[in-house]
Amino acid sequence: MPYIGFGNEKEVYLLGRVIRNRDVGSATKDDSSFKNFKKMYKRFMTWKIPNVRIRASFEGKYWTTLTDEEGYFEFQIKDHSFPKTDYSWKVFELELIDQVLTIQGEVKSETNVFVPTKLVEYGIISDVDDTIVPTGATRFWEMVKTTFLGNAYSRIPFSGVAAFYQALAKGTDGKENNPLFYVSSSPWNLYDFLLELLVVHQIPKGPLMLRDLGLSREQFIAGSHFDHKLNQVEKIFRLIPDISFILIGDSGQYDPEIYLEVIKDFPGRVKRIYIRHVAEKRKEEVLQIQATMLQLGVQMLLVSDTVEAAEDALAQGWIREVDVQYIIEEKRESLSNHH
């Protein structure tokens, strides 16, 4: 099960997992809560395949790695050059070399790796929970219910998000070259579900940086939400070194604090921060962080909806007016659907 990779001209990073195929399949609009629950159960009750060799190949070169005890594998490829072209996606072949079953046949797949083109204007890093889709991440049972009983169709993103992210991906030249990265504290078990959510709701696809539920890679409790997200965001900044980023999150968890660290560690590389204001009780803290960021030369906007963020991005000259119209229309449509 490959995950979308990314990198620069000198180095790319890709990872994935080897597990038994449980045939989760795609969601449909009519799936019942029970059916959704069964699929989620399969996603979490994985049969992982440790200590097997995986081979990645690209342009006639090969690299091999081993899966860890949770079945994960990762490649950090540094001995190859990936020159910038006009097309940002490189396709890598992956193959399981070792035999797990006597009658296994070929176990192969392809994965997309993002390497920025010459045309990139900036990158976008977005949180997922309570930024793209309401999860009630601040309320535990609410979160469990939406996660286990919903599916990609029933989980509706905040209005205007799809059109806003499309506008950012297009930037000012109208070509979808600006990369989007999604960082979430959701476990890797939800990877296919989250990817499906992006596709179903026409949110531009990009690498998803999730976290392992197992204890081996990073302590689930100790490798806190904060450290995990900070590490993932900073990994993106390191691997895509020559562009600046717009960061998007919400005030419910620690996005403002995490993004403040990023500004300190990578001065001059954050263009703007948009925070969806969802936690009234954290308002004071968030405003203090906003003031600190301003001293460091970065503006963090607290927005109540996507249109506000889009209007700011338009005023800054980062997106096109025609695309902002779509955002307003999308918002209008979703409001009329709710009434």
N, C-alpha and C positions, 0 to 999 in steps of 0.2 A: 504494500500500500504506500505509494510514493506521496510525499508532500511537495508542494510547489517550492522550488529553491530560488536562490538569488545570489548576486555577487557583482564583481567588477571585472575589468579587463584582465586582471592578474589572478583572481581567486574567486571560486564559487563555493557555495555552501548548500548542500542538499541533504535531506534526511527522509526517513520513511520507517515503515515497520513491517515485519513479517508476522502475520497472524493467520489462523485458519479462516478461510472464507465462510462467513456465516450467512451469506446471501441476504444482506440487509435490504438491498434493492432501493429503488427510488420511491419517494413519497407521492401520494396523489391528494387532490383536494378533498376526496371523500373518505380518507382514512379515519377510522374510529380512534378514540382515545386508547382503547385496548390494543389496537394494532400498533399505534405509535409507541405504546409502552413496551410491547414485545420487541420492537426494533431497537429501542433504547437499551433494553435488557441485553440484547445481543451485542450492542456496541460496547457495553461494559464488561460482559462476561467473555472476555477474549481468551482465545487459546493462543498464547504467544510462542514463538519459535526462537529460542535463544541459540547463540553460538553457531550460526550458519553463515556461509560466505555469500556476499552479494557483490556482483560485478556491475560497475557503471561504465558505459562507453559513450564517447562523443568524438566525432570526426576521426575515427580510427584509433583513438587512444583508449586504454582501459585502466580502471582503478578497482581495487578490491578492498572490502572491509568486512568486519564480522558484526553480527547482531549481538546486542548486550542481553542481560538476563530477562529484560522485559520485551525483547524482540525488536528493539529500535536499532537502526543503523544510521550513521551519518558520514558524509564525505566532506572533507575540506580540501578542495583540489587547488594546488598552488603551482603545479609544474606545467601549466598549459596557458596559452594566452587566448583571451576571448575578446578580440578586437571589437570596438564599437561599430555597429552597423546601423542601418535605418530601421532595423527590426529588433525589438527588444527581447523576444523569447527564444531561448535555445532549447532544443529537445534532446534529452539524454535517455539512453536505453538502460534499463535496469534488469538484471537477471539473477535468479537464485541459482547458485552453482551447486550447492550440496544437496544430497538427496534426503528428503524428510520422509517421503512415502515411497513404497516400492514402485507404485505405478503413477509417478507424479507428472510425467510429461514435462513440457517446458513451462517454467513459471517466469513470465516476463512482464514488464510494463514500461511505459514511457513516462517521463516527467518533464514538466516545463521549468526552466530556470530563467529568472529575469536578470538581464544585464542591461543597464540603462543605455539608451541610444544617444546619438549626438544631439537629438532634439529634445531631451528632457529639460523642462523648465524648473521643476521642483518635485519633491516626493511628498506623499501624504502618509502619516501613520495614524491609524484610528483604533480606538478601543472598540469592543463589540457590545458587551453587556451594558445595557442602559445608555449606550451611545448610538448604536445602530438599531437595536431592538430592545424594547422594554423587557427586562427580565425580573424586575423586583429583586435585583442582586442584594439589596439592603434588607430584604425580608426573606428569610430562609425557606419557609414552606411554599411561599409564592414561587420562588425560584425552582424548587423541586417539581412543583406541579407543572409550570410552564415547560421545564426541560423534558420531563418524562411523558407528559400526556399530549404535548403539541408536536407539530412537524413543520417542515419548511414552509408549508402553505399557511398554516394557522398562525405561525409566528410572524406578525406583520411589523415591518420596520416603522420607525417614526416617520411621519409624512415628510416628503421632500428629500429624504436621505439619498435615495437612489439617484435622483436627478442632480443633487448637489455633488455626489461623488463622481458621477459621470462628467459634470462640468469641471471638476478639479483634474480628473484624468485627462481631459482635453486641453485644459489650460487656455492659452490665448490663440494657439494655432489651429484648434479644432481637431487635432489628431490625438488619439488616446495614447500618449507616450509617457505621461507622468505616472510613476508607479504608486500603487496603494498597498500598504502593508496593514495587516490586521493583527492586533495583539490582544490576547484574552487570557483570563485565568481559567478558562474552561480546559478540561483535560483533552489530550490528543484523541481520546475515544470519540469525541464529538466532531472530529475533523470533517468527515464526509457530510455530516448534518449541516455544519456551518458553511461549507462550500456550496452545498445545495441551496441553502438559504440565500447566499449571494446571487447564485444563478437564477433562481426562481423569481427573485425580486429585482433583477437587472442591476445589481450593484456590481461595479467592476471587480473582476477577479484579481487576486493578488496573494502573495504568500501569507499564510495564517501562522502565527506564532502562538502555540498553545503550551500547556504544561502537562507533564507526566503525573499520573495519579500514583504510580508506584513509588517506592521509597528509594529506589536505586539512584536515579539520575539527580534529583534534587529533593531533599526532604520535603514531603508534602506540606507538613505544618511549618517546619523551620524555614524551608525555602519559601518565605512568605510571598504573598501576592505582590507586595512592593518590590522585593528583590527580583522576583521572577520577571515582572514587567519591565523593570529598569534594565535588567540584563538583556532582554530581548530587544528593547528599543535601541540600546547602545550598540548591540551587535549590528543592527541595520545601519546605524550611523557610521560604524567602522567599515562595513563591507561596501557601503555606497558612499564613498568619501567626498566626491566633488559636487554634491548638490545640497541645497538647503531643504528644510522640511516644514510642512504645516502639520501640527499635532492636534488631534481631535479626541476629546474624552468627555467625562461627566464628573460632576462634583460628588457623586455618591460614594465612590471609593477613593483611592489615593492618586488619581490621575494628575491633579495639580501639583502635588508634592513630587511625584515621579518626574513630571516634565520640568520642574524647577531644577532637579538634579541634572537632567540632560542639558539644560541651558548652561549650567556651570561647567559641566564636563566637555561640552562641545560649543564653545563660545562662537557666536556669529553664524550658527548653522540653523537656528530655528527662526522661521519667518514670522509665524503667528501661531497662537494657540486658541482653539475654540473649545469651550467647556460648556456642555449642556448642564444647565443648573437644575439639579434634581433633589438636592438635599438642603433644605432651608436651615437645618440646625448646624450645618457646617459653614454657613455663609461668612461668618467673621474670619475664620481661618483662611477660607478661600480668598477673601479680599486682601488679607495680609500677604498671601503668596503672590497675588496679582501685583501688589505694590513693590514687592521685592523683585519680581520679574521686570517691572518697568525700569527699575534702577539698573538692571542688567541689559536694558535695551530691547526687551521683547514684550509685546503686548499680548495679554491673555484676555480674551473676551468671554464674558459669561453670557450665554445666550439662552433664551427660553425656547427657541425653535430654530429649525434649519434655515428658514428664510433670512433671519438676522445674520447668521454666519455668511450666507451667500451674498447678501448685500454688501457686507464688509469686504469680502474677497473681490467683488466686482469693483468697489471703490478703490481698492489697492491695485486694480488692473491685472489681476491674476486669472480671472475667468471671463467668459464672453457674456455680453448682455443677453443674447439670444438664449443661452443656457439657463440664465436666471429665470427667464420667463417659464421654462419648463418646471422649475422648482416650485414656483408660485402656483402653477396649474396643478401640479401633483399634490400640493398641499390642499388646494381647494377641493380637488376630487376626493381626497381621503376624508376631508371634513364632511362633505355632502354624503359620503358613504356611511359615515358614523351616525348621521341624523336620520 
